[in-house]
Amino acid sequence: MFNSSNYAWLVSNLFKETSLGLD
């Protein structure tokens, strides 16, 4: 029951968190 919208949001959020961590 995992739709692509939620998956895209999670990936985007994870990428944002990773970017902040690296910066």
The first five atom37 places (N, CA, C, CB, O) and aatype in JSON, in Angstrom:
{
  "aatype": [12, 13, 2, 15, 15, 2, 18, 0, 17, 10, 19, 15, 2, 10, 13, 11, 6, 16, 15, 10, 7, 10, 3],
  "atom_mask": [
    [1, 1, 1, 1, 1],
    [1, 1, 1, 1, 1],
    [1, 1, 1, 1, 1],
    [1, 1, 1, 1, 1],
    [1, 1, 1, 1, 1],
    [1, 1, 1, 1, 1],
    [1, 1, 1, 1, 1],
    [1, 1, 1, 1, 1],
    [1, 1, 1, 1, 1],
    [1, 1, 1, 1, 1],
    [1, 1, 1, 1, 1],
    [1, 1, 1, 1, 1],
    [1, 1, 1, 1, 1],
    [1, 1, 1, 1, 1],
    [1, 1, 1, 1, 1],
    [1, 1, 1, 1, 1],
    [1, 1, 1, 1, 1],
    [1, 1, 1, 1, 1],
    [1, 1, 1, 1, 1],
    [1, 1, 1, 1, 1],
    [1, 1, 1, 0, 1],
    [1, 1, 1, 1, 1],
    [1, 1, 1, 1, 1]
  ],
  "atom_positions": [
    [[0.84, -1.21, 0.0], [0.0, 0.0, 0.0], [0.87, 1.25, 0.0], [-0.94, 0.01, 1.22], [0.53, 2.25, 0.63]],
    [[1.96, 1.18, -0.7], [2.9, 2.31, -0.74], [2.85, 2.91, -2.13], [4.36, 1.86, -0.38], [3.37, 2.33, -3.08]],
    [[2.23, 4.09, -2.27], [2.12, 4.66, -3.61], [3.35, 5.49, -3.97], [0.86, 5.53, -3.71], [4.13, 5.88, -3.1]],
    [[3.52, 5.76, -5.25], [4.72, 6.47, -5.71], [4.85, 7.87, -5.13], [4.72, 6.55, -7.21], [5.96, 8.38, -4.97]],
    [[3.73, 8.5, -4.82], [3.81, 9.85, -4.27], [4.51, 9.82, -2.92], [2.4, 10.48, -4.13], [5.4, 10.63, -2.65]],
    [[4.11, 8.88, -2.06], [4.75, 8.76, -0.75], [6.21, 8.37, -0.9], [4.01, 7.73, 0.11], [7.07, 8.87, -0.17]],
    [[6.5, 7.49, -1.84], [7.88, 7.05, -2.05], [8.75, 8.23, -2.5], [7.94, 5.9, -3.09], [9.87, 8.41, -2.02]],
    [[8.22, 9.01, -3.42], [8.96, 10.17, -3.92], [9.19, 11.16, -2.78], [8.19, 10.86, -5.08], [10.27, 11.76, -2.69]],
    [[8.19, 11.34, -1.91], [8.34, 12.26, -0.79], [9.42, 11.78, 0.17], [7.01, 12.43, -0.05], [10.24, 12.56, 0.64]],
    [[9.42, 10.48, 0.46], [10.42, 9.92, 1.37], [11.82, 10.07, 0.8], [10.12, 8.45, 1.66], [12.75, 10.45, 1.51]],
    [[11.98, 9.78, -0.48], [13.29, 9.89, -1.13], [13.75, 11.35, -1.1], [13.25, 9.36, -2.58], [14.91, 11.64, -0.81]],
    [[12.83, 12.26, -1.42], [13.17, 13.69, -1.43], [13.56, 14.15, -0.03], [12.0, 14.53, -1.96], [14.54, 14.88, 0.14]],
    [[12.79, 13.72, 0.98], [13.07, 14.11, 2.36], [14.41, 13.53, 2.81], [11.94, 13.64, 3.28], [15.19, 14.21, 3.47]],
    [[14.65, 12.28, 2.46], [15.91, 11.63, 2.84], [17.09, 12.34, 2.19], [15.9, 10.13, 2.45], [18.12, 12.57, 2.82]],
    [[16.93, 12.69, 0.92], [18.0, 13.38, 0.2], [18.27, 14.74, 0.84], [17.61, 13.56, -1.29], [19.43, 15.15, 0.98]],
    [[17.2, 15.43, 1.24], [17.35, 16.74, 1.89], [18.1, 16.58, 3.2], [15.97, 17.39, 2.12], [19.01, 17.36, 3.49]],
    [[17.74, 15.6, 3.99], [18.4, 15.35, 5.27], [19.86, 15.04, 5.05], [17.71, 14.2, 6.03], [20.73, 15.52, 5.78]],
    [[20.15, 14.22, 4.03], [21.53, 13.84, 3.74], [22.33, 15.06, 3.29], [21.58, 12.74, 2.65], [23.48, 15.24, 3.7]],
    [[21.72, 15.91, 2.46], [22.4, 17.11, 1.98], [22.74, 18.02, 3.16], [21.52, 17.86, 0.95], [23.85, 18.56, 3.23]],
    [[21.8, 18.19, 4.07], [22.05, 19.04, 5.24], [23.15, 18.45, 6.09], [20.77, 19.2, 6.07], [23.99, 19.18, 6.63]],
    [[23.16, 17.12, 6.21], [24.18, 16.46, 7.03], [25.56, 16.62, 6.41], [0.0, 0.0, 0.0], [26.53, 16.86, 7.13]],
    [[25.66, 16.49, 5.09], [26.94, 16.61, 4.41], [27.43, 18.05, 4.45], [26.84, 16.12, 2.96], [28.63, 18.3, 4.54]],
    [[26.5, 18.99, 4.38], [26.87, 20.39, 4.37], [27.26, 20.82, 5.79], [25.71, 21.26, 3.83], [27.61, 21.98, 6.01]]
  ]
}
